[in-house]
Amino acid sequence: MDQRIGALRSARRAQAAYEALDDIFVKLDGKVAEQKAKRRRVLPLDFVHESTGTIVEFDEMQHFTSFRRHSLELYPEGVSTGFDLDRYIVICHDWSTRADNYRAAKAATGFGPGGRQKQRAYFDDLRDLAVPAMGGPGVIRVACFDNDGRAAYAREREKLQKLMTV
């Protein structure tokens, strides 16, 4: 009986993540035909803590666009993240003017001309929502505005160690 309940909960989490990602893709003006036609690949990750399977992403300024803020606001209620969702929404609000100008004209498959920022937001959403939906721990995100991963790690070291204890 417990296994069936666990399987049902897992299926509901997966369905909620799928629906949210589909909604986000559409609201970011994603192009379905382009997305389906593109070559499948593994999304790169910044760091994986092997013993816990925890993914850690260091987010530079260009991750804090208005597109990312909008997509974060579409996350399903109660989604498990390894970062403070409300704090990230505020950071996006504070940095979006600058971040929205970063490579604003760059095209991206699935999002068309000027779509690189939307694609980046969607890829971040994909990591954030798919990993816990598949039973993994929430992706930990560390703001790294100065592009200095070492400094960001030093600032967040204690928090990261607590989150990744087995």
Secondary structure in CASP SS format (residue, H / E / C, confidence):
PFRMAT SS
TARGET T0000
AUTHOR 0000-0000-0000
METHOD secondary structure of the structure
MODEL  1
M C 1.00
D H 1.00
Q H 1.00
R H 1.00
I H 1.00
G H 1.00
A H 1.00
L H 1.00
R H 1.00
S H 1.00
A H 1.00
R H 1.00
R H 1.00
A H 1.00
Q H 1.00
A H 1.00
A H 1.00
Y H 1.00
E H 1.00
A H 1.00
L H 1.00
D H 1.00
D H 1.00
I H 1.00
F H 1.00
V H 1.00
K H 1.00
L C 1.00
D C 1.00
G C 1.00
K C 1.00
V H 1.00
A H 1.00
E H 1.00
Q H 1.00
K H 1.00
A H 1.00
K C 1.00
R C 1.00
R C 1.00
R C 1.00
V C 1.00
L C 1.00
P C 1.00
L C 1.00
D C 1.00
F E 1.00
V E 1.00
H E 1.00
E C 1.00
S C 1.00
T C 1.00
G C 1.00
T E 1.00
I E 1.00
V E 1.00
E E 1.00
F E 1.00
D E 1.00
E C 1.00
M H 1.00
Q H 1.00
H H 1.00
F C 1.00
T C 1.00
S H 1.00
F H 1.00
R H 1.00
R H 1.00
H H 1.00
S H 1.00
L H 1.00
E C 1.00
L C 1.00
Y C 1.00
P C 1.00
E C 1.00
G C 1.00
V C 1.00
S C 1.00
T C 1.00
G C 1.00
F C 1.00
D C 1.00
L H 1.00
D H 1.00
R H 1.00
Y H 1.00
I H 1.00
V H 1.00
I H 1.00
C H 1.00
H H 1.00
D H 1.00
W H 1.00
S H 1.00
T H 1.00
R H 1.00
A H 1.00
D C 1.00
N C 1.00
Y C 1.00
R C 1.00
A C 1.00
A C 1.00
K C 1.00
A C 1.00
A E 1.00
T C 1.00
G C 1.00
F C 1.00
G E 1.00
P C 1.00
G C 1.00
G C 1.00
R H 1.00
Q H 1.00
K H 1.00
Q H 1.00
R H 1.00
A H 1.00
Y H 1.00
F H 1.00
D H 1.00
D H 1.00
L H 1.00
R H 1.00
D H 1.00
L H 1.00
A H 1.00
V H 1.00
P H 1.00
A H 1.00
M C 1.00
G C 1.00
G C 1.00
P C 1.00
G C 1.00
V C 1.00
I E 1.00
R E 1.00
V E 1.00
A E 1.00
C C 1.00
F C 1.00
D C 1.00
N C 1.00
D C 1.00
G H 1.00
R H 1.00
A H 1.00
A H 1.00
Y H 1.00
A H 1.00
R H 1.00
E H 1.00
R H 1.00
E H 1.00
K H 1.00
L H 1.00
Q H 1.00
K H 1.00
L H 1.00
M C 1.00
T C 1.00
V C 1.00
END
